[in-house]
Amino acid sequence: MTDQPDRATRLREAIDRDGDRCVWCRRRCTGLVRPTTEHLVPRVKGGPSWRENEVVACSRCNRQRGHAAPADWIAECERRGWSPDVAGVVRSLRALDRAITVRGGQRRARPYLAAQLRRLT
């Protein structure tokens, strides 16, 4: 397995890759809106701290989402009148699926990931 950079580096890389907007509420993560990395497959569901499992989220959305499934949280965001980046979430979930295929392991995360991809595509 490849070494993963520290959290701050992974956040910078996620912002470079996905932009500086929260994947859930689409607020720009500048000034008072603090950016964080959000695990799409939560750690408690077996999600790794790999770049492919992390997207940019504001601290509010990251905290409020908790361990909710991406598909469930997208529905909640839409109920709140936000426009989550569904395509970005699906793209990241597919990248994680490819990474797991190549690297192996992540036995607990695989069924959760597959279920989320089915629900979102």
C-alpha positions in Angstrom: 0.0 0.0 0.0 1.2 3.5 -0.7 1.9 5.9 2.1 -0.7 8.5 2.7 0.2 12.2 3.3 -0.9 13.9 6.5 -4.4 15.4 6.9 -3.4 19.0 5.9 -1.8 17.7 2.7 -4.8 15.6 1.9 -7.1 18.6 2.4 -5.0 20.7 0.0 -4.9 17.9 -2.5 -8.7 17.5 -2.3 -9.2 21.2 -2.8 -6.9 21.1 -5.8 -8.8 18.1 -7.2 -12.4 19.1 -6.5 -12.4 22.9 -5.9 -12.9 24.9 -2.7 -16.7 24.3 -2.4 -18.4 22.0 0.1 -19.6 18.9 -1.7 -22.8 19.0 0.3 -24.0 22.6 0.6 -21.7 24.1 -2.2 -20.6 27.0 0.1 -17.1 28.2 -0.8 -14.7 27.2 1.9 -13.0 30.5 2.5 -13.0 33.0 5.4 -15.3 31.8 8.2 -16.3 28.6 6.3 -13.6 26.2 7.3 -12.8 23.3 4.9 -12.4 19.7 6.1 -11.9 16.4 4.4 -15.0 14.3 4.6 -14.9 10.5 4.4 -17.6 9.3 2.0 -17.5 5.8 3.4 -17.3 6.6 7.1 -14.5 5.1 9.1 -17.0 3.2 11.3 -18.2 1.5 8.1 -14.7 0.4 7.2 -13.8 3.4 5.0 -10.1 4.1 4.7 -8.4 7.4 5.1 -7.3 7.3 1.5 -7.4 10.3 -0.9 -10.1 8.5 -2.9 -12.4 8.3 0.1 -12.1 12.0 1.0 -13.9 15.0 -0.5 -14.0 18.7 0.6 -16.8 19.6 3.0 -17.4 22.6 5.2 -17.0 21.8 8.9 -20.8 22.3 9.5 -21.8 19.7 6.9 -19.1 17.3 8.0 -20.3 17.6 11.7 -24.0 17.4 10.8 -23.6 14.4 8.4 -22.0 12.3 11.1 -22.1 8.7 9.8 -25.1 9.1 7.5 -24.8 7.4 4.1 -23.9 9.6 1.2 -27.2 8.9 -0.5 -29.2 9.7 2.6 -27.2 12.9 3.3 -27.7 14.0 -0.3 -31.4 13.6 0.2 -31.2 15.7 3.4 -29.2 18.4 1.7 -31.8 18.6 -1.1 -34.6 18.8 1.5 -32.8 21.7 3.0 -32.7 23.5 -0.3 -29.0 22.9 -1.1 -27.6 21.6 -4.3 -25.1 18.9 -3.4 -22.5 17.9 -6.0 -24.0 14.4 -6.7 -21.7 13.9 -9.7 -18.6 14.7 -7.6 -19.8 12.2 -4.9 -20.3 9.5 -7.5 -17.0 10.2 -9.1 -15.2 9.9 -5.8 -17.1 6.7 -4.9 -16.1 5.2 -8.2 -12.4 6.2 -7.6 -12.5 4.6 -4.2 -14.0 1.4 -5.8 -11.1 1.3 -8.3 -8.6 1.9 -5.5 -10.0 -0.9 -3.4 -9.8 -3.2 -6.5 -6.2 -2.4 -7.0 -5.0 -2.2 -3.4 -7.3 -4.9 -2.0 -8.5 -5.2 1.6 -11.3 -3.0 2.9 -13.6 -5.9 3.3 -16.1 -4.0 5.5 -16.3 -1.0 3.1 -17.0 -3.0 -0.1 -20.7 -3.8 0.4 -21.4 -0.3 1.8 -19.7 1.3 -1.2 -21.5 -0.9 -3.7 -24.9 0.0 -2.1 -24.2 3.7 -2.3 -23.1 3.5 -5.9 -26.4 1.6 -6.7 -28.5 4.2 -5.0 -26.8 7.1 -6.6 -26.4 5.9 -10.2 
